[in-house]
Amino acid sequence: MSATTTEQSTPKRGPQSGPGREARGRDKQSAGAGEAERVPPRLKERYHSEIAPALREEFKYANVMQIPALVKISVNMGVGDAARDAKLIEGAVKDLAIITGQKPAVARAKKSIAQFKLREGMPIGAHVTLRGDRMWEFLDRLLTLALPRIRDFRGLSDRQFDGRGNYTFGLTEQLMFHEINPDQVDRQRGMDVTVVTTATNDDEGRALLRRLGFPFKEN
């Protein structure tokens, strides 16, 4: 009798409800909306809306797949003195990660060279390969913020293409990037930047980069 009374007096729990559950639901919805509303890089949008149609008109491409586009950007920072001071490679990796927003890979010597006191496997530099949105965002910061901060900057040479539309240029220091704190820099480090495109020749690659905003010197 008492067992029956207990079962009847104990109400069954239904689905949880109330302000707590509603708040969790709103949080999930806002998180999903934040991911869905991610803004694409502005330089990428400009390429698709303005630059690509202009290139197609300039070179009279019959197919949109012929229009030159960016593939990747490689940033390489050599540290030859790392053979004598291993701590230098740590600074290079840190600076490169701050500049590009991606963890760099450490380049190591493939063979020993006694003349340079270099042993096989020693770290000699760091490099990063950027693709996708991160590539477009880095290029935007480079063209609009970093290059204009170079003292007495007179433009980039337009003769450093490789014959297949890919362009490489050097930077003498990392302080031109606003992400780098000058008070935390232990030494000046230069770097090489390579822009890889789908262009089939230098004229197409030069036209693409010029429309993207590369400040080439006027001949």
Steps between C-alpha positions, in 0.01 A plus 500: 500500500778741593691417178192579291449828684864596443477434124182707473634792705833525309445702182681394185761742366437626152740674265704776666370847439543847635732800451817291531415277206385797291828682568702198389293482184566867425874451559510214249306703245730803540810281470368343182410841361853628576655216301258547212557879487880482470606784272719393204826693443434828322785452250357162404157655440659777295682244288181315411286811446744737326844358424408169334248659258754773413772240428261301281423811301868600472629163377181390320473165679239266355470300823483631856744227606770678299483810720816522718443448873703467819598148612714556809747735667823370653692703758855386573727638771861377495707501819856408409634600842281235661789258448690694768208605718202262514283763673487709184273250328248538783475873433455440127222248559326736742517801268383301198206356694391848610531643148317223315265366768616144430753274669824492294692188401869492591743443211802285584834448329500199266876445521797603711734779385812530714596838354183656644503287817172353381388152592227296338164555667585843644216760477585767241167675446121494515232515234122523469269416208168686501191396307131587498362788707817526708696565180264780394504661846881496518529653152253773591699593812825488304383736225297747704692515830850350484651623171395866551689498832835435332719809521570660160299230326496555123317191385574136416692385196278342235789296357514232767258257339613145423364475146183318609315784672637442852655794686764512775622804691699563817431702813791624710333496842195385691423833671290619205223267616288671764449168683866505607576684824833685454577471872494119477722460191842356579647564153410605147388217271431509128275267303411392147138499382395287201159547339395196294233551233328301226627743234674341203749784442645808668270747324191331640654469847610864496152616396340296779729632773479857375119491520521344848692808611869410474692831485733430208751762394412695192749434219 
